[in-house]
Amino acid sequence: MTLETAERLVQLRKAHGLSQEELAEKLNVSRQAVSKWERAESSPDTDNLIALAALYGVTLDEVVHGAGSAAPVSEDDPIDPKNPLPHGSYFDKKAAEKRRAFPYPVLVTFLYLVLGCCFGLWHPGWLIFLTIPLYYLPASQRSPLRLLSNPVMVTIIYLLLGFECGLWHPGWLIFIAIPILDAATR
């Protein structure tokens, strides 16, 4: 890491009113690691650089090279303004960890037992177990159109059409929607 980049990290941290301890806590690293970055003794890894850029509201290029060095952004740029973080970034990983920590399969099992014992819905109730893989989908695949192109979701819809409405024969046509909706969402 260059001395200029280390000085930039100090300036950005101070401009956002953070101490080394506070920054370290937000990034889930030690205060000593932040101190070494700011003295140019070591460099943050890629995930931490991305997290720093997101935390400070600047581009990664601005963190590494300074203001005014960023390449112009074209209108065809695939960055989503609602979520500028790339998939797999530090913050996406934290959200995924929280999602995995919640015992969703236990909740589904409890709900299934309640539906069966209290309402006698053992037969259609088992379909809620198919929602477990949908729960663990990444946030980028949770839009309504993306969910409708998911094979698990289409299978749930097909089974509901068959069991509840008796539409087994025309219902299979819904599987044709998978590649069509998948192509439309790319």
Buried (B, 14 or more C-beta within 10 A) or exposed (E): BEEEBBEBBBEBBEEEEBEBEBBBBBBEBEBEBBEBBBEBEEBBEEBBBBBBBBBBEBBBBBBBBBEEEEEEEEEEEEEEEEEEBEEEBBBBEEEBEEBEEEEBEEEBBEBBEEBBEEEEBEEEBEBBEBBBEBBEBEEEEEEEEBBBBBEBBBBBBBBBBBBEEEBEEEBEEBEEBBEEBBEEBE
